């Protein structure tokens, strides 16, 4: 009698053996609180611009509320989707993102000299915002499932490097130097957490530094921004104008601010008051106390996100949650650094706070995915 021997099935991944639990309620609470702060800030900061363009104080506020409602549906879906579905998005997500970025110079809409948006009639889509999410999922998949290759340059460093290079090249065509910088930093931090050799990280830093210097030198406006960064008051009506006006807004706020709705800088002086420079308006209207509260709120949110990442039992999930946290934290840090004069203007929105459909939806997708991963966090 012949007995056929078969190999035992491999054990399932830890995330699949234990049923998912509820979402992290603290993370959900901080996320909703940030959304409320953002709505209030947009309502206050966008009033004058809204009246000027649309003869109503609530145009931008209503749009932000619509985007937030759409994002709420997406977040709810992401919280309860099967993990297997999300894990299959790595190639689809990065492929669609690259196609959309390639379409921007062809069919995109040019605003203030940059072609970063695709007009879908009901919304202006900015592919860069969603590309960073797709890049996190792809690189986390690569580092989490091809761990043996990470130690090798050709098989571990080059493939994600080529994908990142294509994305950055397409962003520079728009041009979007800040977006390309975010992508590079995002990939670097993921490799830093993915047990990459120190020598490989040094090589990455050298390439990024050389590339950054070249890009600054070949474009006069980037050099002008860098010069004004060191002394914005030297050209306070030119390249240093926005930063100087942000300083004036923050200085006018004092300790407790001039009161909600009482900002003077948002009337005419500070461009993009409800977009990239909305934190300056928060500082003017609520003072040091108000802006410190918002910063502490973000710190608590990111700390909770980081705990969710650390508590993942599977390396790929750990890196994905970590990357999503870094993506939001980079935007937060760069936006605040510009307001405080610690970095040249980059056109980076403040997560959950700045006005903008693409930015808000992409950050809500990050938060929704983190809430999803919080269901499999193991303390």
N, C-alpha and C positions, 0 to 999 in steps of 0.2 A: 504494500500500500504506500503510494507516494504522497507525501505531505508537502504541499507547496509553501515555501517560506516567503513571507513578505516583510519588507522593512516597516518598522513601526512609523506611524505618521509623526511628523515633527510637532513638538508642543506648540500650541498657539501663543501668540504674543501676549504679554501680561495684560495689555489693555483690552484684549478680547476675552480673557478668562474671567474677569470681574465685571459684572454689569455696571454701566455708567450710573453715577449718582446724580444728585441735584447740582445745579450750577453754584458757583461761589457767590453767595449773596452779598458779601462785602464788595466784591468786584462789580457786581451788578449795581449796587447802590452808588458807588463812586462814579461809575460810568454814567448813570442817569443824572447824577448831580452835576457832572461836567457839561452834559447836554443842556441842562437848565441854565447854567451860568452862560453858556454860549448863546442861547436864545436871547437872554436878557441883554447880553453885550451887543449882539447884532441889532436888536431893537433900538438900543440907545445910540450906537455908533453910526448906523446907516440912515438915520432920519433925514438930515440935511441933503445928502446925496439922492435919497429916494424922492424927496419933494422936488428937487431940482430937475430930475430926469422923468419922473412918473407922476408928479403932482399928488402924491400921497406919501405919508410917513411910513407906511407899512409894506411897501412892495418887497424889499429885501427880506424883511421879517417873515412875510407869508411864504416866500420861496424857500427860505431856510426851514420853515415848519413843514413844508411839503417834502423837502429832501429828507428831513428827519423822520417823517412818517414812512417814507419809502425804505429808509435805512432800518427802521424798527421792524418792518416785515422781514427784511433780509436777515437781521440779527436773530429773530425768532426762528427762522428756518435753519440757520446755521447751528443754533444751539441743539437742535434735535435731529440733524442729519446723521446718517451712519458714518462712522469714521472711515470705512472703506471707500465711500464716495469721495470724501475730501482727499484721501490719499491717492486717488486716481487723477487728480487735477494738475499734477506737476508739469506734464508735457503740454496738455491742452491750454493751461493758463499762460505759460510762457510763450507758446506759439501764437495765441490770439493777441497777446500784448504786443509782440513784435510786429505783427501785421498792422495793428491799430497805430503804432508809432510810425510805421512806414507810410501809412496813409495820411498822416498829419501834414507833411509838406505838399501833398498832392491835392487833397480835398479839404484840408483844414482851414480854419478861419484865423486870420492874422489880427492880433490885438496888440497894440503898442510895440510893433516890430517883431513879435514872436508868433509863430504858427504852432500853437500847442493844443488847440482845441478843435474838436469835430462837432459841427452843428447838427444836432439831432432834432431840431425844431423845438421840442419840449424841454431840452436840456443841452447845455454845452459840455460835452464829454472831454475831459482831460486824461488821455490814456496813461500818462506818467504816474498818476496817483494809484491806479490799479496795477500797474506794472511792478511796483515795489512789493505788493502783496504776492503776485505771481512769482517774482524772483525769490522771495523768502521760501515759498513752498517748494520751488525747484531745487535751490541750493541745499535746503534742509533734507530733501529726499536724497540728493547726491551724497551728502556727508553722512547721512544716517544709514543708508543701505549699501554704500560702497566704501565701507570704512577701511578696507585693506588698501584701497587706491590713494587714500588721502596723503600717505607718506611719500608718494611719488609725484614728481613735477608734471610729467607728461600725461599721466592718467588721472591724477588727483587735482592738479591745479589748472591745467590748460582748458579742459572742457567747460567748467563753469566760468573760467576767465574769458573764453571766446564768447559765450552767451552774454556775459556782462558787458564785454567790449562792443558787441553789436548793439545792445540796448543804449549804451552811452553814446555811441556814434550817431544813432538815430535821434537821441535827445539833443545832441550838439547841433544837429541840422535845423532844429526848430527856431532859435537856439535856446537851450535850457541847461546852462552850466550848473546851476544849483541842483537840478534834478539828477544830472550825471554824477555830481559829487555825492549825493545821498545814496545812489545805487552802489558806488564804489565803497563807501564807508559801510554800508549794510552788509555787503559780501565779505568785507574784511572782518567785521565783528563776528559773522557766522563762522568763518574759517578759524578765527581766534578761539571760539568755543568748540570747534570740531576737531580738536587735538591735532592741528596742523603743525608741522615742524617749525621751529623758530626761524630757521634759515629761509623757509618758504615765505613766512610772514614778512621778513625783512625785504625779500625780493618784491613782494606785493607793494610794500610801502614805497620802495624806490621807484617802481613803475608809476604809482599814483602821484608821487611828488614831482617826478620829471614831467609827466603828462599835464599836471595842474599848472606848473610853471610855464610850459609851452603855450597852453591855452590862454593864459593871462597875457603873455607877451605878444601873441598874434592878433589880439583884439584890443583896440585902443580904449573902448568903453569899459572893459574889464580892468585895464590898468588904471583908468580914471577912478573907478570904484575903489580899487586897492589904495590909491593915494589918498582919496577922501576918507577912507577908513582910519588912517593914521591922524588926520586932522580935518574932520568934516566941516569945521567952521571956516577953513581956508576957501572953500567954495560952497558957502551956505545957500546960494541960490542956484547951484548947479548939481553936481554929483553928490554933494553932501546934504542936500535940502531935506530929504525925508528923515534922515537920522537926526539932524538938528531940530526939526519940528517934533520928533519923538522925544528928544531930550527936554524940550520946552513943555511938552504935555506932562511928562513924568515929574518935572520940577514943579509945575503948577499944582500938582495933586497934593504935595506935602504929605502929612501923616495920614489924614482922614479923607482927603479928596475934596473936590468941589461939589459933590453930590451927583447922583444918577441923573443923566440927561443934561448936566450943566457944563459939559466940555465945550471949550472955545475952539480948540485945535481942529475938531471935527467939522466945524462950519465951513472953512475954506482952506485953512493952512496945511493940514495933513492929508495928502492923497492916500487913497486906499485905506481910509480909517476903519472900515468894517472888514477889511481883508487882512493883508499881511501885518498891518500896524495896529490891530485892534487891541493888543495888550497895552499900548501906550495910552489909548483912550480909557481902558480900565484903570490904569495907574492914575490918570488925571482925575477921573470921577470918583474913585474909591480910595485913592492914596496908597501909601505904603502898606497900610493894613489890608486893603482889598487885594492888591496884587500879590502880597505874601500869602493870603488865604488861597488864591488860585494856584500859586506855585506849590503850596503844601498839598493841595488837593491832587494835583498831578503827581507829586512825589508818592503819595499814598496809593494812587491808582497804579503807577508803574511798579511799586513794590509788591502790590498784590499780583500783578501780571507776572512778575519775576518769580514769585512763589509758586504760581501755577506751572510755570515752565520747569522749575526745579523738581516739582513733584510728579512729573510725567515718568512712567515706568519704561517707556520705549524711547530710544535715542532720537529717532526721527521726530517724534512728537515733541520731545524736549527742545530740539533745535528749532522746530517750526514755531512753537510758542515763544521761545526766546527771540527769534528773528522778528516776529510780529511786534513784540514789546520794543525792541530796538528801533524798528521802523517808526513807531509813534514817538519814541523818546528822542530820536534824532531830529524830527520835525519840530518838536517842542523846544529842544535845546537851541537849534539854529534860529528859530523865530525869535526866541527871547534874547539870544546873543545879538541879533541885529538891532533890536529895540534898545539894548543897553550899550550899543556901540562896540561890542566885543568881536564882531564879525561883519564883513562887508555885506550889503543887502543882497539877498539870494532869491527873493520871491517865494519863500516857503511859508505855507499857511500854518497857523496854530491849530493843532488837532482839537476837534469838537467846538472850537471857539470862533475861528475865522469864518466869514461868509464864503460859501462856495459849495455847489452840489457834489462835484467829483471828490473834493477833499473830505467833505463830511461823510459821504458814502463809503469811501475807501477806509477811513479811520473806523467807521462803524463796523465794516467787515472785519477789520483787525480785532476789534473788541468782541464781535460776535464769535469769531473763531476762538479767541481766548476763553470766552464763556463756555464754548463747546469743550475745549481741552480741560477746563476746570472740573468737568464732570468725571474725568478719569484721573484727577490728581490724587496721588497717594502720599499722605503725610508720613 
